[in-house]
Amino acid sequence: MAQGTRVEHDLVGDEEVPADAYYGVHTVRAVENFAITGSTIARFPELITALAAVKQAAAQANRDLGLLPPDIARTIIRACEEIGAGRLHDQFVVDPVQGGAGTSTNMNANEVIANRALEILGHPRGCYDAIHPLDHVNLGQSTNDVYPTAVRLALVASLRRLGDSLRALATAFTVKATEFGDVLKMGRTQLQDAVPMTLGQEFTTYAVMIEEDRQRLTEAAALLLESNLGGTAIGTRINGHPRYAELACRHLADISGEPVRPAGDFIEATQDCGAFVQLSGVLKRVAVKLSKTCNDLRLMSSGPIAGLGEINLPPVQAGSSIMPGKVNPVIPEVVNQVAFEVIGNDLTVTMAAEAGQLQLNAFEPVIAYSLLRSLAHLRAACDTLATRCVPGITANREHLHDTVHRSIGLVTALAPHIGYAASTALARRALATGRGIKDLATEAGLLTTEQLETILRPENLTGQAPLPEPLTTT
């Protein structure tokens, strides 16, 4: 690596830049100004790849329109392709949370691409007479169309990965649902005994909820594929060729593999953050339902003696430094905490979107940061739950069987046959004596043993067979 510094100049004055850096003066200023999160935009490789794709599409469009000399365009395109393949991501050093509506991120990309292009042509870094970060790499663009387009592409890429993780988690619950298909248990409402169901039905519910959320993510992704690229500063397309927006979006679709399309109204698209708010709401929905599922897993596995004790979660680590033998539900707990974070991020996105004024929202950086973190952490949480917890869950079958037959919830199945009043009296007697509903009903002559056997068959109790017709009793 080269030693020392080089001097670059901007409107503020001269600034020393590390001689071996691919970034330049604007990036150095941003690093000095925005030390907020302790991380850099390189934390989100999807964003760096998306920035490179946008810059490549812009160079191809400008080449096609005769605005960018072919040799310069070719070199810029090569530099973008290298970054898209994973090179030089360590040179994207600005903080993701920054003032300026994303200008620092755009400048960082312009400078890295320009200096890599210069290097390809044999020029030293910082020799911008040959290839300039703004006059060439940023030609026909503004932060206000580059940055949101790149953010949208990055979010879509991350959404695809979260979708894959949700599908794997839904599959894990489906496998368990099949395994537990014959395990009868008591369902509960308001934490009180309700009516019987199977543990398989309970786990099927989790799989269905997760799959529904995955579909909602697909819908949210479609909204993000509308781009204001070519709208430049506020959507009026100032300094842009009339055909640039169409060409740039076409090239961007080819590069990214996503059906990117030009916005219907560029001025509206430049200031509107509605798609981000929509996505954030869907991520909150995912988080809420994942957290509810994990609450259930923790509650059902509570004990092992003094709790519900219906299922066992796989023991993955010791649970206490003072209580030997204690094992905690640490995987569901960590998923809960991710959910809390995502719900908080949704409020950040909401407030940032609302705070935009007139033709631009200056707060898109914190929107992007919040959404990209939510996506990454949800994906990791789903993967952790799907691999470290769900496959190892076991059922306490005998305990579940006993609780069903000791529960007064069975009386609900008798109500259509003996009436609500008689069922209530039977339930009260069962609670007072500790005896089972079936024995008490037989003893009272309310139903015959044969009738009770039919009514209380597991498949009848759990809705897995046609319900028997109400009996005529005297």
PyMOL commands that set and color helices and strands:
alter all, ss='L'
color gray80, all
select helices_A, chain A and resi 25-33+41-43+45-64+70-84+89-91+103-120+133-137+143-179+199-224+244-256+266-271+274-300+330-354+364-388+390-392+397-406+408-418+420-433+437-443+449-455+458-461
alter helices_A, ss='H'
color red, helices_A
select strands_A, chain A and resi 5-10+13-18+184-189+192-198+226-227+261-262+311-312+394-395
alter strands_A, ss='S'
color yellow, strands_A
deselect
rebuild
show_as cartoon
